[in-house]
C-alpha cells in the first residue's frame, strides 16, 4: 500500500476503537490502481486488518483513482 486514496474520508467504528481508511496499491505502469480497506487501531494507528477492495459486479479488484 502506498498512500491514503485521494478524495476518500476515514470512518470510525461505533465504539471509536477502529479507524477505517482506503489506501492505494502501488500500480505497475499502464495498469489501473487498486487498493485496500485498512482497519487501524484508533489509539496507535497500528494495522488491525485489511481487505482488498473489489468491484461487487465483477469480483475483480476495484479501481481506486489516484487523481
SULJO-V653273 format. One record per pair of residues at least 12 apart in sequence whose ideal C-beta (glycine too) atoms are under 6 Angstrom apart, sorted by the first residue. I is the first residue (numbers start at 0). J is the second residue. Records with the same first field share a line. If there is no record, write none. Layout:
I=J ; J
This chain:
0=22
1=23 ; 25
2=23
3=20 ; 22
4=21 ; 23 ; 34 ; 63
5=65 ; 66
7=21
16=41
17=38
18=39 ; 41
19=38
20=37
21=34 ; 36
22=34 ; 35 ; 37
23=63 ; 65
31=62
32=63 ; 65
33=60 ; 63
34=52 ; 63
35=49 ; 51
36=50 ; 52
37=49
